[in-house]
């Protein structure tokens, strides 16, 4: 089970102040449970782990097997909540060099539909020219421009390159049950498809087919992932007392830090494979809390890499930040530092030590230095990087986000602000239906 340690925030905020959130945090957790808070139409994620039927997971695995058997490369086309969860889990569990040295012969997972870069799409389609590839088209609305554009290119290439019959086998849609272009094309072309439940928003959808199918295709155990999430669902349940509910304590601590001027939370990892867990977390908290002119700004760094770029700012810049460190207790592999006769680099004092011991001392030394420098430090410890522990971690952050958003007083389940750029982009591109907006925006240029 993951652990949470807030001791290193207590030079900055008091334990009593955190504990004083008991009533608010309990009310927030109950509002999630009873569906009485803002955005209650989007609470389908809350009991998702424990409600996923074995047959459903078996069906996902069967589809995954079809793609695994017929594809060297699988493209996950999606943006925001429609790709970050899958990418977070897959990258956390993958060999860092599986691209170059794929011993397990799992399909290579590539992501598209999350940018509109012509070079990216050109280079991707060029790379795919001699590859047996498949595509998962993921979009809840089915109308997101970035994803639809990438899918249009990839679908054509897949059909041209692999033939219509094979394309029908290796293209899967994950979208709304009835509406949107992705649903229409899936129904017309006869693609296998999965439904994103109406009551699960994109950023909370990692345990729906949105995350589960790509993760299963990549060769990871989705049952173990769900098992970990289910354990955390229980551990953060509505009846768990405040002092024992990790998600409630996390939510209370970050709200108290925010109240005391700590406006930026930096999620820290010491294992680069967690980079996309941070990207997923940034979306989860940023999109859930950044509204009504309030909300902690979620940032992230990969240490020790970024200690050599952002370390100075964190140590001595404006004191408006705090850190939440994801600490991984055990590595999956062992490597010791060799002894060197000449010792030209002066590293013989490390000879025989595990590389992870050096990393752990970097972690501890950094924590002490940053706390000394005025940066409160929350620590989340997970046992190791595997499906079960990642499942626990993701669910912990989801329920923590729901509680935290309610304490902050916002609706954590909408994202009205995301529409503003789309409206301008469509007006600038003269999309039919945007004639008035086009005129208005042209007048501003
Ligand atoms: O969390 C969200 O709701 C968003 O990030 C969406 O997931 C993202 O905008 C993609 O939307 P869609 O799945 O409709 O293409």
Boltz pocket constraint, residues with backbone or C-beta under 6 A from the ligand:
constraints:
  - pocket:
      binder: B
      contacts: [[A, 79], [A, 80], [A, 81], [A, 82], [A, 138], [A, 139], [A, 140], [A, 141], [A, 142], [A, 143], [A, 144], [A, 147], [A, 201], [A, 202], [A, 203], [A, 204], [A, 287], [A, 415]]
      max_distance: 6.0
